[in-house]
C-alpha cells in the first residue's frame, strides 16, 4: 500500500493512493487513485479586471491485473490495465 500527498508552493496539491495484492496461482491485482488539484485561475480582460474564476482538479481511478505466463520466463507477463479520468472545471 502506498499513500502520498504533496502540497506545492503554487497551491497545487497532489495525492496518490495505491494498493496491490498477489494471489498464488492467480496473479497480482492492484487499484489506485491519483488526485491533482490545480487551484484557482482568474480570467481577466485587457483592463486587468477579473471577470471569472476557474477551479481545476483531476482524478484518475485505475485497476490492473498481471500474471506470469511461465515461472522461468519473467519477460512473458501479460498485463491488463484500465483507467478512468475525471476532470472537473468549476
N, C-alpha and C positions, 0 to 999 in steps of 0.2 A: 504494500500500500504506500502511496506517495501523496502527500498533501503539501501544497506550496501556495504562498501568496506574496506578491511583490507590490509595493506602493512606490511608484517612481516620483521624482521631483516635480514633474509636469502634471501631477494629479491623475496619471494613468495608473489604474490598478489592474493586476492580472492574477488570477487564481487558477489552480490546477489540482484535480483530484483523480487518482487512478488506482485501480485495484486489479490484480491478476491472480489467478489460481490455476494450478496444474492438477489434472485428474489422471491417474495412472491408466494407461491403455486407451485414453480418450483424446487428450490434448490439453492445450492451455487456452483458457478464456480470460479476456480482460475487458474492462469497461472504464470509462473516464469522462470527465467534464473539464473543458478549458473555458475560462471566462475572462474577457478583457473589457474593461470599462475605460473608454477613451475620454470621458469627461464632457464638459460643455463647450460648445463653439458659438461665438457670436457672429451673426451676419450683419454687415454694415454697408451703408451706401457711400457715395462719394464725399459726403459731408461728415463722415465718421460717426453718424448717428446709428445706434443699434436698433435694428428693426425686427430681428428674430433671434431666437436662441435654439440650438440643436444639441440634444444629448445623444451620444452614440455608445452602444455597447454591443458585444458579440459573444455568443456562446457556441461551443461545439460539443456535442454528445457523441461518443464513439463506442462501438462494441467490436471486438475482434476475437478470432479463433485461429489457432495454429497447431499443427501436429507434425511429427517427424515420420516420413514415409518408411524409411529403413533405419534401424538403430545405428548402423555403421556409416551412413551417408548423411551427414548433417546438412549438406547443401540442398538436399531434396526435402524441403519442409514447406508444403503448401500452406498458405495463409488466406484467411478471409477477413476483410475489414469493411466496415461501413461507418459512415459519419453523417450526422445531421447538423447543419449550420443554421443558427438563428442570429439574425441581425436586427437590432431594434433602434430605430431613429425616432426620437420624441421631440 
